[in-house]
Amino acid sequence: MGLDWTDFFAALAIVCIIEGIMPFLNPQGMKRLLARIAAMEERELRLGGLFSMGVGLAILFLVRS
C-alpha cells in the first residue's frame, strides 16, 4: 500500500475547512479562545496536543480498519 497523494491532500483540505469554521462563524469567540490558550502553561498545551493526536489516531484507526 503506497502513499496516495490524493488522500493526503483531501485530508489536508478537510483540516483547513474544519479549522476555518469557528473563526468564520464566531470570530469574537475565537479571539477569546486564543487568549485563553496563550495564557496556558506549556505542559497543559502539550497534554492537550497529545490528547488530540490520540483521538485523531483512534478515529483514523477505526475508519481505516
SVG drawing of the C-alpha trace seen along z (x, -y; Angstrom):
<svg xmlns="http://www.w3.org/2000/svg" viewBox="-21 -39 27 42">
<polyline fill="none" stroke="black" stroke-width="0.4" points="0.0,0.0 1.7,-3.1 1.3,-6.7 -1.8,-8.2 -1.2,-11.9 -4.9,-12.4 -5.9,-11.1 -3.2,-13.2 -4.4,-16.5 -8.1,-15.6 -7.3,-15.2 -5.3,-18.5 -8.3,-20.2 -10.7,-18.8 -8.4,-20.1 -8.4,-23.5 -12.2,-23.6 -12.7,-22.4 -10.1,-24.9 -11.8,-27.7 -15.3,-27.1 -15.0,-28.7 -13.3,-31.9 -15.9,-32.3 -18.9,-31.7 -17.8,-33.2 -14.7,-35.5 -15.1,-37.0 -15.3,-33.6 -12.2,-32.5 -10.3,-35.5 -11.3,-34.6 -10.3,-31.0 -6.9,-32.0 -6.3,-34.4 -7.1,-31.5 -4.7,-29.2 -2.0,-31.8 -2.3,-32.0 -2.0,-28.2 1.2,-26.6 3.3,-24.7 2.6,-21.4 -1.2,-21.9 -0.7,-22.7 1.4,-19.6 -1.1,-17.4 -3.9,-18.9 -2.0,-18.2 -1.2,-14.7 -4.8,-14.0 -5.9,-15.5 -3.3,-13.3 -4.5,-10.2 -8.2,-10.9 -7.3,-11.5 -5.2,-8.4 -8.0,-6.3 -10.6,-7.8 -8.2,-7.1 -7.7,-3.5 -11.4,-2.9 -12.1,-4.4 -9.2,-2.7 -9.7,0.8"/>
</svg>
